[in-house]
Amino acid sequence: MSSRALRWITAAGITLVLTALVLWAGAGTDRVWLAWAAGGLLIALGSWLETRAEALRDHGRIVLAGGLGGLYGITFAAHHHGSVVFFSGWIFALLALGFIAEAITRCAGRRHSPKLAALGFAFAGFGAALQPFAPFYLASAIVLAASAGWFLVRYGGAIVAWLTLVVLYAGFVVWWPFDDGRIDADRYLELHEYWETLLAFGLVWLLYAWNSALARAFAHRVGFVTLNNALFFALGAFIVPPRYPEWHWKFTFLFGLVLLMAGALTRKYPEVRRAYFVQGGLLSVLGLISALTGREAAVMLAVASAFCALSATRREDWLLRDLAYATALLAVACV
């Protein structure tokens, strides 16, 4: 059996152990302390394995990442279920999660191992996602996004950003339909939950966009920016309460404007700036077409065309120029 297959088996085994510990810890105070002890044992075992032999180093780091991520998930469970009075409040629970996330950053940074950081943050996000959806998950997502972004800027390693981004969104989408411990396929977010979710993941989007721009070495930067934009847009459109159907075009249009602003502020990477402009322009036009018809749409498209033409003149960007022509043609067609 190849070494890669063995690493996958180790990761799968740690995932099962982590799942059992986090779910078991939510049942009572005594179990939380035992689960924390088990997480500490995983950290000790992983640290020991990576120093025993070269062949065991990768397996030891997987176990180490699982132990650190397990501590994060168990602490999240202790707050969610109120198992430990000290962590029942938001402040101390968030401080504990931030401390564990910093520990993941430090351990991976000392070893110069982006893979260890990526696995640690991924296991932490997975552990948090094992609980039914709650507002605290949104705070946890911000903590993990900030920690992953900090590692990316300080130590590099695009895999950290890619993996944690997918895990955070997947964790929310998988568990948000849960209500009172049971799954309800027809459940939609209440209005306050919608705004909380949109603001929290908007901050997650901003953190990833900002840190990906600050990172010196980042493979497939344009692809990551596109994925970050796509996931936030899909989430925002997916969770719109059905009582407010008009918010679909409003969200699309406003997010398109945000992307256009991001493109205007991006100067270091021309390909990223172009991606922001193209995606922002498309979303803005799509939002307008969805909401307006006739002369109203023509006026708004004309304004968008003028903005693109002005930006293209100042930056000498052919893509913006073509986008200005396209929106101008759509404006004429709407008259």
N, C-alpha and C positions, 0 to 999 in steps of 0.2 A: 504494500500500500504506500502511495506517495506521501511525502511530508505535508503537501498541501491538503490532501484528504484527511490526514490526521489532525491538522489544525482546525479544519471544519468540524470534525467530530468533537474536538475539545470545546470549540465555541458552542456547538449545539448542546453539549452536556452542561456547560456553565449556564446557558440560557434556561435549561430545565431546572437546575438547582436554584437559580435566581428567582424564577417564577414561583417555585415552591416556598422559598423563604419569604418573599414579599406577601404572598397570599396568606401564608401561615401567620405572619407577624400581625396581621390586621385583626386577629381574634382576641387579643388580650395583652395586658402589660407584661406579664411574665414571658410570653412568647416573643415580644419585641426585644427584650434584653437578650434572650437566647439567639434570636435571629441576628442581632448586632454582633454577638460573639462569633456566630458562624461566619458572618461576613469578614470579621477580623481574622479568623482562621484561614479563609480563602486568600486574604492579602498576604498573610505570613507564608502560606504554601506557595503562592505564586512567586514571591520574592526569593524563596529558597530554591525553587525549581529553576529559575532563570540563571542562578549562579552555579548550579550543579554541573551542567555540561552545555556545550554549544547546541547540541541537538534538542535540548529541553528549553532553550531560552524563549523561543516563540510561544511554546505551550505555557510556560510560566507567566509570560506577560498577558496571555489571554485569561488565565486564572486570576492574576492580579487585577486586571481591568474588571473582571466579573465581581471580585470582592469589593472594589471601590464603587462600582455601579450598584451593587447590592446594598451597601450602606446607604446610598442615596435613595433607592427605592423603599427600603425599610423605614427610613426617616420620613419619607413622604407618607407611607402607610400609617405611621404613628400619629402624624398630624391629621390625616384624613379620618381616621377612626377614633381619634381622641384617646388612644391607648396610653399615652404618656402625657401627664399634665403639663410638663415643662414645654413640650412641643405642640400643645393644643392651640397656642396663639400663633398668629401669622409671623410676628417679628422673629421670635426665636427659631421657628421652623425654617424660615427663609435664610436666616443667618447660618443655620446648620447645613442647609442645602448648598449655600454659597461656599461654606468652608470645605465641604466634600468635593465640590466642583473644582475649587482651587487646589485641593490635594491631587486630583486627577491631573490637572495642568502641571503641577510641580513634579509629580512622579514621571510623567511622560517627558517633560522638558529636560530633566536630569539625564534621562536615558536617550535623549534625542530621537524619540520614537513617536512619530505622528500616528502610527497604527495603534499604539497603546492608548493615546488620547482619544482617537476616534472610537475605539471599542469601549473605553470607559464612559464616554459621554453617551454612546449608543445604549449601553446597558443601563445607564442612569435614566435616560429617556424612556426606555422600555419598562423599567421598574415603576416609574411614575404612571405610565399608561395602563398598568395593570389594575389601577383603581378606577371605579366609575367616574365619569366626567364631573369635575368640580372646578370652581374658579381658581383653586390653588394650582391646578395643572397649568393654567395660563401663566401664573407667576413662575412656576418651575420651568416652563418653556423659555421665558425671558432669561432666567438665570443660566440655563444651559447654552442658549444662543450667545449670551455675552461671554461666557467662559470659553466656548469654542472659538469665537471670534478673537478673543484675546490670545489664545494659543496660536491661532493662524497668523496673527500679526507678529507675535514675538518669536515663534519658532518655525513657522511655515508648515506646510503639509495640507494640501488641498483636500485630502481624503477626510480630514476632520470636519471641514465645512460641509462637504457633500453628504457624508453619512448622517451627521446630526440633523441637518436640514430635513432629510427624508424621514428620519425617525420621529421628529417632533410633529410634523404634519400627519404622518401615518398614525401616531398615537392618538391624536385628536379625532381624526376621521373614524377610527375603529371604535372608539369608546363614547363619542358624544351622544349616540342615540340612547344610552343607558339612562334609566330614570328609576330611582328608588330600588336599585339592585336588580332590575329586570329590563330586558331589551324591549323597546317600543319603536317599531319601524316608522310609525307615524308621528313621532315626537319631533317638534321643532323648537328651536330656542325661543325663549321669551325675549321681549324687546331689550331688556337690560342685559341679558346674557349675550344677545347679538352684538351690542355695542362693546361689551367687555371683551368678547372674543376678537372682534375686529380691531380694537385698539391694541390688544396684547400681541396678536400676530402681525399687526402693522409695525409694532416695535421690533418684533423678531425679523421682519423683512428689512427694516432699516438697519439693524445691527449687521445682518449678513451683507447687505449692499455696501455699507460703510467699510466693514472690515475686509471684504474682498477687494475693495479699491485700495486699501492701505497695504495689503499684503504684497510683498516684493515679488515673490515667486509663486505663481498660481497657475497651474495647468488648466487649460480650457476655461479661462475666465469668462468669456462670453457665454459659454454653455451654462456655467453656474449662475450667472446673472439672469439668464433666460429662465432657468428652472426656478429660481427664487421668485421671479415675477409671476410665472405661471402658477406656482403652487398657491401664492397668496391670492391671486385673482380667482382661481378655482374655488378656494375656500370661501372667499367673500361672496361669490355668486351662489355657492352651494347652500350656505346657511341663511340666506335671506328669508325672513319669515314670510309665509305665503299670503299673509294679510296685507303685505306691502309690496305688491309686484312691481310698482314703479321704481323701487329702489334698485332693481337690476340695472337699468340704464344709467341711473345716477351714480352707482358705484363704478360701473364700467367707465363712464365719462371722467369721473373725478380721479380714478386710478390712472387713467391715460394721461391726464394733466400732470399727475405726480411723476410719472415716468418721463414726460417731456421736461419737467423741471430737473429731474435727476440727470438727464442727458445734457442740459444746459450747464449744470454744475460740474460735469465730468470733463476734465481737460487732459488728464495724463494718458488715458487709453482711448485712442480714436475709435477702435472697434467696439468698445463697450459703449461709448457715447452714441455711436450709430445704432447699436441695438436698442438702447433706451429710446431714441427718437423714433425708430421704426415701430417698436411695440407700443409706445405711448401714442403715436399718431394713429395707429390702427384701432386701438381701444377707444380713443376719443371719438373718432369717426363712427365706430360701431355704436357707441353709446348715443351719439346724436341721431344716427339713422334709426335706432330703436325707439327713440322718444319723439322725434319731430317729423313732420312732413311738410311739403309745400314750401312756402316762402320762409317760414321759421327755420327749417332745416337749411335752406339756401343761405340765409344770413349767417348762421353759426358756422357753416362750412366755409363761407367766404372769410370769416374772421380767422378760422384755423389755417386757411390757405395763406392769408397775409402773414400770420405769425411764422409759418414754415418758410415762406419766401424771404422774410426779413432775417431769420436765423441762417438760412442758406447763404444769403449775401454776405453776412458778417463772418461766417465761418468757411465759406467757399466749399460747401459740402454738396456734392451732386445728389446724394440720396435725399436730403431735405428739399432740394429743388424739385426733384421728381415727385416727392410727396406733396409739395405745394401745388404742382400741376394737377395731380390726381384729385386732390380735394377741391380745386377750382372747377374741374370738370363735373364732379359730383354736385357742386353747388348749382351749376348751370342746369344740370339734369333735374334738380328738385324744383326749379322755377315753374 
